Amino acid sequence: MLRIDLEEFSQLFESETQSFGLVRLRATLLESTVSGERLLAQRTVVMRQPAPTPDAAGGVRALAAAVDAAAADIAQWLRQQR
């Protein structure tokens, strides 16, 4: 079982003209057993992507790119856990 805990999902501004999307999550790989869950592996993933424009629309695009990058990172990590 894969559990994802979202810790941060933010658009942050470095200046009036520059911002970025930040996604921080914890991925936990568990095995279900008769006596409960057993931890197999855990990883924190932090992805930061620049926003193309310093507004809400740019923040949405930056966050979407950060989520895509986090998903790719987790997929690669899961392939290594086999």
VOKOL-957971 format. One record per residue: z, y, x of N, C-alpha, C, O in turn; residue number from 0; residue in one letter. Coordinates in steps of 0.1 Angstrom, whole numbers, plus 2048, in hexadecimal, padded with zeros to 3 digits. Layout:
REM residues N
site n_up: Z; n_north: Y; n_east: X; ca_up: Z; ca_north: Y; ca_east: X; c_up: Z; c_north: Y; c_east: X; o_up: Z; o_north: Y; o_east: X; bafi: NUM; lumdo: a .
...
//
This chain:
REM residues 82
site n_up: 800; n_north: 7F4; n_east: 809; ca_up: 800; ca_north: 800; ca_east: 800; c_up: 800; c_north: 80C; c_east: 809; o_up: 807; o_north: 80D; o_east: 813; bafi: 0; lumdo: m .
site n_up: 7F8; n_north: 816; n_east: 805; ca_up: 7F8; ca_north: 823; ca_east: 80D; c_up: 7FE; c_north: 82D; c_east: 804; o_up: 7FA; o_north: 82F; o_east: 7F8; bafi: 1; lumdo: l .
site n_up: 808; n_north: 834; n_east: 80A; ca_up: 80E; ca_north: 83F; ca_east: 802; c_up: 80B; c_north: 84C; c_east: 80A; o_up: 80D; o_north: 84D; o_east: 816; bafi: 2; lumdo: r .
site n_up: 807; n_north: 856; n_east: 803; ca_up: 804; ca_north: 863; ca_east: 809; c_up: 80E; c_north: 86E; c_east: 803; o_up: 80E; o_north: 86F; o_east: 7F7; bafi: 3; lumdo: i .
site n_up: 815; n_north: 874; n_east: 80B; ca_up: 81E; ca_north: 87F; ca_east: 807; c_up: 818; c_north: 88C; c_east: 80C; o_up: 817; o_north: 88E; o_east: 818; bafi: 4; lumdo: d .
site n_up: 815; n_north: 895; n_east: 803; ca_up: 80F; ca_north: 8A2; ca_east: 807; c_up: 81B; c_north: 8AB; c_east: 80A; o_up: 824; o_north: 8AE; o_east: 802; bafi: 5; lumdo: l .
site n_up: 81B; n_north: 8B0; n_east: 816; ca_up: 826; ca_north: 8B9; ca_east: 81B; c_up: 822; c_north: 8C8; c_east: 81A; o_up: 82A; o_north: 8D1; o_east: 818; bafi: 6; lumdo: e .
site n_up: 815; n_north: 8CB; n_east: 81D; ca_up: 811; ca_north: 8D9; ca_east: 81C; c_up: 802; c_north: 8D9; c_east: 819; o_up: 7FA; o_north: 8D1; o_east: 81D; bafi: 7; lumdo: e .
site n_up: 7FE; n_north: 8E3; n_east: 810; ca_up: 7F1; ca_north: 8E5; ca_east: 80C; c_up: 7F0; c_north: 8F4; c_east: 80A; o_up: 7F2; o_north: 8F9; o_east: 7FF; bafi: 8; lumdo: f .
site n_up: 7EB; n_north: 8FB; n_east: 814; ca_up: 7ED; ca_north: 90A; ca_east: 814; c_up: 7E0; c_north: 911; c_east: 81A; o_up: 7DA; o_north: 90B; o_east: 823; bafi: 9; lumdo: s .
site n_up: 7DE; n_north: 91D; n_east: 815; ca_up: 7D5; ca_north: 926; ca_east: 81C; c_up: 7DD; c_north: 930; c_east: 823; o_up: 7E6; o_north: 937; o_east: 81D; bafi: 10; lumdo: q .
site n_up: 7DC; n_north: 931; n_east: 830; ca_up: 7E4; ca_north: 93A; ca_east: 838; c_up: 7DB; c_north: 945; c_east: 83E; o_up: 7D0; o_north: 942; o_east: 843; bafi: 11; lumdo: l .
site n_up: 7E0; n_north: 951; n_east: 83F; ca_up: 7D8; ca_north: 95C; ca_east: 845; c_up: 7DE; c_north: 95F; c_east: 852; o_up: 7EA; o_north: 961; o_east: 854; bafi: 12; lumdo: f .
site n_up: 7D4; n_north: 960; n_east: 85C; ca_up: 7D8; ca_north: 965; ca_east: 86A; c_up: 7D6; c_north: 974; c_east: 86A; o_up: 7DD; o_north: 97B; o_east: 872; bafi: 13; lumdo: e .
site n_up: 7CD; n_north: 979; n_east: 862; ca_up: 7CB; ca_north: 988; ca_east: 861; c_up: 7C5; c_north: 98B; c_east: 853; o_up: 7C3; o_north: 981; o_east: 84B; bafi: 14; lumdo: s .
site n_up: 7C1; n_north: 997; n_east: 851; ca_up: 7BB; ca_north: 99A; ca_east: 844; c_up: 7AD; c_north: 994; c_east: 843; o_up: 7A8; o_north: 992; o_east: 837; bafi: 15; lumdo: e .
site n_up: 7A7; n_north: 990; n_east: 84E; ca_up: 799; ca_north: 98B; ca_east: 84D; c_up: 798; c_north: 97C; c_east: 851; o_up: 78D; o_north: 977; o_east: 851; bafi: 16; lumdo: t .
site n_up: 7A3; n_north: 976; n_east: 855; ca_up: 7A2; ca_north: 968; ca_east: 859; c_up: 7AE; c_north: 960; c_east: 853; o_up: 7B9; o_north: 964; o_east: 853; bafi: 17; lumdo: q .
site n_up: 7A9; n_north: 955; n_east: 84D; ca_up: 7B3; ca_north: 94B; ca_east: 847; c_up: 7AF; c_north: 93D; c_east: 84A; o_up: 7A3; o_north: 93B; o_east: 84F; bafi: 18; lumdo: s .
site n_up: 7B7; n_north: 934; n_east: 847; ca_up: 7B4; ca_north: 926; ca_east: 849; c_up: 7BB; c_north: 91D; c_east: 83F; o_up: 7C5; o_north: 921; o_east: 839; bafi: 19; lumdo: f .
site n_up: 7B6; n_north: 912; n_east: 83D; ca_up: 7BC; ca_north: 908; ca_east: 834; c_up: 7C4; c_north: 8FE; c_east: 83C; o_up: 7C0; o_north: 8F9; o_east: 846; bafi: 20; lumdo: g .
site n_up: 7D0; n_north: 8FB; n_east: 838; ca_up: 7D9; ca_north: 8F2; ca_east: 83F; c_up: 7DE; c_north: 8E7; c_east: 835; o_up: 7E3; o_north: 8EA; o_east: 82B; bafi: 21; lumdo: l .
site n_up: 7DC; n_north: 8DB; n_east: 839; ca_up: 7E0; ca_north: 8CF; ca_east: 832; c_up: 7E9; c_north: 8C7; c_east: 83B; o_up: 7E5; o_north: 8C3; o_east: 846; bafi: 22; lumdo: v .
site n_up: 7F5; n_north: 8C4; n_east: 837; ca_up: 7FE; ca_north: 8BC; ca_east: 83E; c_up: 803; c_north: 8B1; c_east: 835; o_up: 808; o_north: 8B3; o_east: 82A; bafi: 23; lumdo: r .
site n_up: 801; n_north: 8A4; n_east: 839; ca_up: 806; ca_north: 899; ca_east: 831; c_up: 80B; c_north: 88E; c_east: 83A; o_up: 809; o_north: 88D; o_east: 846; bafi: 24; lumdo: l .
site n_up: 812; n_north: 885; n_east: 833; ca_up: 818; ca_north: 879; ca_east: 83A; c_up: 812; c_north: 86D; c_east: 833; o_up: 813; o_north: 86B; o_east: 827; bafi: 25; lumdo: r .
site n_up: 80C; n_north: 865; n_east: 83B; ca_up: 806; ca_north: 858; ca_east: 836; c_up: 80F; c_north: 84D; c_east: 83A; o_up: 813; o_north: 84B; o_east: 846; bafi: 26; lumdo: a .
site n_up: 813; n_north: 844; n_east: 831; ca_up: 81C; ca_north: 839; ca_east: 833; c_up: 815; c_north: 82D; c_east: 82E; o_up: 811; o_north: 82C; o_east: 823; bafi: 27; lumdo: t .
site n_up: 814; n_north: 823; n_east: 837; ca_up: 80E; ca_north: 816; ca_east: 834; c_up: 81A; c_north: 80C; c_east: 832; o_up: 822; o_north: 80A; o_east: 83B; bafi: 28; lumdo: l .
site n_up: 81A; n_north: 806; n_east: 826; ca_up: 825; ca_north: 7FD; ca_east: 822; c_up: 820; c_north: 7F0; c_east: 81E; o_up: 814; o_north: 7EF; o_east: 819; bafi: 29; lumdo: l .
site n_up: 828; n_north: 7E6; n_east: 81F; ca_up: 825; ca_north: 7D9; ca_east: 81A; c_up: 82F; c_north: 7D5; c_east: 80F; o_up: 83B; o_north: 7D7; o_east: 811; bafi: 30; lumdo: e .
site n_up: 82A; n_north: 7D1; n_east: 804; ca_up: 834; ca_north: 7CD; ca_east: 7F9; c_up: 838; c_north: 7BF; c_east: 7FC; o_up: 830; o_north: 7B6; o_east: 7FE; bafi: 31; lumdo: s .
site n_up: 845; n_north: 7BD; n_east: 7FC; ca_up: 84B; ca_north: 7B0; ca_east: 7FE; c_up: 854; c_north: 7AD; c_east: 7F2; o_up: 857; o_north: 7B5; o_east: 7EA; bafi: 32; lumdo: t .
site n_up: 859; n_north: 7A1; n_east: 7F2; ca_up: 863; ca_north: 79C; ca_east: 7E7; c_up: 86F; c_north: 7A5; c_east: 7E8; o_up: 875; o_north: 7A8; o_east: 7DD; bafi: 33; lumdo: v .
site n_up: 874; n_north: 7A9; n_east: 7F3; ca_up: 880; ca_north: 7B1; ca_east: 7F5; c_up: 87D; c_north: 7C0; c_east: 7F4; o_up: 887; o_north: 7C7; o_east: 7F6; bafi: 34; lumdo: s .
site n_up: 871; n_north: 7C4; n_east: 7F2; ca_up: 86E; ca_north: 7D2; ca_east: 7F2; c_up: 862; c_north: 7D6; c_east: 7FB; o_up: 85A; o_north: 7CD; o_east: 7FE; bafi: 35; lumdo: g .
site n_up: 862; n_north: 7E2; n_east: 7FE; ca_up: 857; ca_north: 7E7; ca_east: 807; c_up: 85B; c_north: 7E6; c_east: 815; o_up: 866; o_north: 7E9; o_east: 819; bafi: 36; lumdo: e .
site n_up: 851; n_north: 7E3; n_east: 81E; ca_up: 853; ca_north: 7E2; ca_east: 82C; c_up: 84A; c_north: 7EC; c_east: 833; o_up: 83E; o_north: 7EC; o_east: 830; bafi: 37; lumdo: r .
site n_up: 84F; n_north: 7F5; n_east: 83B; ca_up: 847; ca_north: 7FF; ca_east: 842; c_up: 83F; c_north: 7F8; c_east: 84D; o_up: 844; o_north: 7F1; o_east: 856; bafi: 38; lumdo: l .
site n_up: 832; n_north: 7FB; n_east: 84C; ca_up: 829; ca_north: 7F6; ca_east: 856; c_up: 825; c_north: 800; c_east: 861; o_up: 825; o_north: 7FE; o_east: 86D; bafi: 39; lumdo: l .
site n_up: 822; n_north: 80C; n_east: 85C; ca_up: 81F; ca_north: 818; ca_east: 865; c_up: 820; c_north: 825; c_east: 85D; o_up: 820; o_north: 825; o_east: 851; bafi: 40; lumdo: a .
site n_up: 822; n_north: 82F; n_east: 865; ca_up: 823; ca_north: 83D; ca_east: 85E; c_up: 81D; c_north: 847; c_east: 868; o_up: 81E; o_north: 846; o_east: 874; bafi: 41; lumdo: q .
site n_up: 817; n_north: 851; n_east: 862; ca_up: 810; ca_north: 85B; ca_east: 86A; c_up: 810; c_north: 868; c_east: 862; o_up: 80E; o_north: 869; o_east: 856; bafi: 42; lumdo: r .
site n_up: 812; n_north: 873; n_east: 86A; ca_up: 810; ca_north: 881; ca_east: 865; c_up: 803; c_north: 886; c_east: 868; o_up: 7FE; o_north: 884; o_east: 874; bafi: 43; lumdo: t .
site n_up: 7FC; n_north: 88C; n_east: 85F; ca_up: 7EE; ca_north: 891; ca_east: 861; c_up: 7EF; c_north: 8A0; c_east: 85E; o_up: 7F4; o_north: 8A4; o_east: 853; bafi: 44; lumdo: v .
site n_up: 7EA; n_north: 8A8; n_east: 867; ca_up: 7E9; ca_north: 8B6; ca_east: 865; c_up: 7DB; c_north: 8BB; c_east: 868; o_up: 7D6; o_north: 8B8; o_east: 873; bafi: 45; lumdo: v .
site n_up: 7D5; n_north: 8C1; n_east: 85E; ca_up: 7C7; ca_north: 8C5; ca_east: 85F; c_up: 7C6; c_north: 8D4; c_east: 85C; o_up: 7CC; o_north: 8D9; o_east: 852; bafi: 46; lumdo: m .
site n_up: 7C0; n_north: 8DC; n_east: 865; ca_up: 7BE; ca_north: 8EA; ca_east: 863; c_up: 7AF; c_north: 8ED; c_east: 864; o_up: 7A9; o_north: 8EA; o_east: 86E; bafi: 47; lumdo: r .
site n_up: 7AA; n_north: 8F4; n_east: 85A; ca_up: 79C; ca_north: 8F7; ca_east: 859; c_up: 79A; c_north: 906; c_east: 857; o_up: 7A1; o_north: 90C; o_east: 84E; bafi: 48; lumdo: q .
site n_up: 792; n_north: 90D; n_east: 85E; ca_up: 790; ca_north: 91C; ca_east: 85C; c_up: 789; c_north: 91E; c_east: 84E; o_up: 781; o_north: 916; o_east: 84A; bafi: 49; lumdo: p .
site n_up: 78D; n_north: 929; n_east: 848; ca_up: 787; ca_north: 92D; ca_east: 83B; c_up: 77A; c_north: 935; c_east: 83F; o_up: 77B; o_north: 93E; o_east: 847; bafi: 50; lumdo: a .
site n_up: 76F; n_north: 933; n_east: 838; ca_up: 763; ca_north: 93B; ca_east: 83B; c_up: 764; c_north: 949; c_east: 836; o_up: 75D; o_north: 952; o_east: 83B; bafi: 51; lumdo: p .
site n_up: 76D; n_north: 94C; n_east: 82C; ca_up: 76F; ca_north: 959; ca_east: 828; c_up: 77E; c_north: 95B; c_east: 825; o_up: 785; o_north: 951; o_east: 822; bafi: 52; lumdo: t .
site n_up: 784; n_north: 967; n_east: 827; ca_up: 792; ca_north: 969; ca_east: 825; c_up: 796; c_north: 96B; c_east: 817; o_up: 79D; o_north: 975; o_east: 814; bafi: 53; lumdo: p .
site n_up: 792; n_north: 962; n_east: 80E; ca_up: 796; ca_north: 964; ca_east: 800; c_up: 799; c_north: 956; c_east: 7FA; o_up: 798; o_north: 94C; o_east: 801; bafi: 54; lumdo: d .
site n_up: 79B; n_north: 956; n_east: 7ED; ca_up: 79F; ca_north: 949; ca_east: 7E7; c_up: 793; c_north: 93F; c_east: 7E8; o_up: 796; o_north: 933; o_east: 7EA; bafi: 55; lumdo: a .
site n_up: 787; n_north: 943; n_east: 7E6; ca_up: 77C; ca_north: 93A; ca_east: 7E7; c_up: 77B; c_north: 934; c_east: 7F5; o_up: 778; o_north: 928; o_east: 7F6; bafi: 56; lumdo: a .
site n_up: 77D; n_north: 93C; n_east: 7FF; ca_up: 77D; ca_north: 937; ca_east: 80D; c_up: 788; c_north: 92E; c_east: 80F; o_up: 787; o_north: 924; o_east: 816; bafi: 57; lumdo: g .
site n_up: 794; n_north: 931; n_east: 809; ca_up: 79F; ca_north: 928; ca_east: 80B; c_up: 79D; c_north: 91A; c_east: 804; o_up: 7A1; o_north: 910; o_east: 80A; bafi: 58; lumdo: g .
site n_up: 796; n_north: 91A; n_east: 7F9; ca_up: 793; ca_north: 90D; ca_east: 7F2; c_up: 78A; c_north: 905; c_east: 7FB; o_up: 78C; o_north: 8F9; o_east: 7FD; bafi: 59; lumdo: v .
site n_up: 77F; n_north: 90B; n_east: 801; ca_up: 776; ca_north: 904; ca_east: 80A; c_up: 77D; c_north: 8FF; c_east: 816; o_up: 77B; o_north: 8F4; o_east: 81A; bafi: 60; lumdo: r .
site n_up: 786; n_north: 907; n_east: 81C; ca_up: 78E; ca_north: 903; ca_east: 828; c_up: 797; c_north: 8F7; c_east: 824; o_up: 798; o_north: 8EE; o_east: 82C; bafi: 61; lumdo: a .
site n_up: 79E; n_north: 8F8; n_east: 819; ca_up: 7A7; ca_north: 8ED; ca_east: 815; c_up: 79F; c_north: 8E0; c_east: 812; o_up: 7A3; o_north: 8D5; o_east: 815; bafi: 62; lumdo: l .
site n_up: 793; n_north: 8E2; n_east: 80C; ca_up: 78B; ca_north: 8D6; ca_east: 809; c_up: 787; c_north: 8CF; c_east: 816; o_up: 787; o_north: 8C3; o_east: 817; bafi: 63; lumdo: a .
site n_up: 783; n_north: 8D7; n_east: 820; ca_up: 77F; ca_north: 8D2; ca_east: 82D; c_up: 78B; c_north: 8CB; c_east: 834; o_up: 789; o_north: 8C1; o_east: 83A; bafi: 64; lumdo: a .
site n_up: 797; n_north: 8D1; n_east: 833; ca_up: 7A3; ca_north: 8CC; ca_east: 839; c_up: 7A6; c_north: 8BE; c_east: 832; o_up: 7AA; o_north: 8B5; o_east: 839; bafi: 65; lumdo: a .
site n_up: 7A5; n_north: 8BD; n_east: 825; ca_up: 7A8; ca_north: 8B1; ca_east: 81E; c_up: 79E; c_north: 8A6; c_east: 822; o_up: 7A2; o_north: 89B; o_east: 825; bafi: 66; lumdo: v .
site n_up: 791; n_north: 8AA; n_east: 823; ca_up: 787; ca_north: 8A0; ca_east: 828; c_up: 78A; c_north: 89B; c_east: 836; o_up: 789; o_north: 88F; o_east: 838; bafi: 67; lumdo: d .
site n_up: 78E; n_north: 8A4; n_east: 83F; ca_up: 791; ca_north: 8A0; ca_east: 84C; c_up: 79E; c_north: 897; c_east: 84D; o_up: 79E; o_north: 88E; o_east: 854; bafi: 68; lumdo: a .
site n_up: 7A7; n_north: 89A; n_east: 844; ca_up: 7B3; ca_north: 892; ca_east: 844; c_up: 7B0; c_north: 884; c_east: 83F; o_up: 7B5; o_north: 87A; o_east: 844; bafi: 69; lumdo: a .
site n_up: 7A7; n_north: 883; n_east: 834; ca_up: 7A3; ca_north: 876; ca_east: 82F; c_up: 79C; c_north: 86E; c_east: 83A; o_up: 79E; o_north: 862; o_east: 83B; bafi: 70; lumdo: a .
site n_up: 793; n_north: 874; n_east: 841; ca_up: 78C; ca_north: 86D; ca_east: 84C; c_up: 796; c_north: 868; c_east: 857; o_up: 795; o_north: 85D; o_east: 85C; bafi: 71; lumdo: a .
site n_up: 7A0; n_north: 871; n_east: 85A; ca_up: 7AA; ca_north: 86D; ca_east: 864; c_up: 7B2; c_north: 861; c_east: 85F; o_up: 7B5; o_north: 858; o_east: 867; bafi: 72; lumdo: d .
site n_up: 7B6; n_north: 861; n_east: 853; ca_up: 7BE; ca_north: 856; ca_east: 84D; c_up: 7B6; c_north: 849; c_east: 84C; o_up: 7BB; o_north: 83E; o_east: 84F; bafi: 73; lumdo: i .
site n_up: 7A9; n_north: 84A; n_east: 849; ca_up: 7A0; ca_north: 83F; ca_east: 848; c_up: 79F; c_north: 838; c_east: 856; o_up: 7A0; o_north: 82C; o_east: 857; bafi: 74; lumdo: a .
site n_up: 79D; n_north: 841; n_east: 860; ca_up: 79D; ca_north: 83B; ca_east: 86E; c_up: 7AA; c_north: 835; c_east: 872; o_up: 7AA; o_north: 82A; o_east: 878; bafi: 75; lumdo: q .
site n_up: 7B5; n_north: 83B; n_east: 86F; ca_up: 7C2; ca_north: 835; ca_east: 872; c_up: 7C4; c_north: 828; c_east: 86B; o_up: 7C9; o_north: 81E; o_east: 871; bafi: 76; lumdo: w .
site n_up: 7C0; n_north: 827; n_east: 85E; ca_up: 7C1; ca_north: 81A; ca_east: 857; c_up: 7B9; c_north: 80F; c_east: 85D; o_up: 7BD; o_north: 804; o_east: 85E; bafi: 77; lumdo: l .
site n_up: 7AD; n_north: 813; n_east: 862; ca_up: 7A5; ca_north: 808; ca_east: 869; c_up: 7AC; c_north: 803; c_east: 875; o_up: 7AA; o_north: 7F7; o_east: 879; bafi: 78; lumdo: r .
site n_up: 7B3; n_north: 80B; n_east: 87C; ca_up: 7BB; ca_north: 807; ca_east: 888; c_up: 7C7; c_north: 7FF; c_east: 885; o_up: 7CC; o_north: 7F8; o_east: 88E; bafi: 79; lumdo: q .
site n_up: 7CB; n_north: 7FF; n_east: 878; ca_up: 7D8; ca_north: 7F8; ca_east: 875; c_up: 7D5; c_north: 7E9; c_east: 872; o_up: 7DE; o_north: 7E1; o_east: 870; bafi: 80; lumdo: q .
site n_up: 7C8; n_north: 7E5; n_east: 871; ca_up: 7C5; ca_north: 7D8; ca_east: 86D; c_up: 7C8; c_north: 7CE; c_east: 878; o_up: 7C6; o_north: 7C2; o_east: 877; bafi: 81; lumdo: r .
//
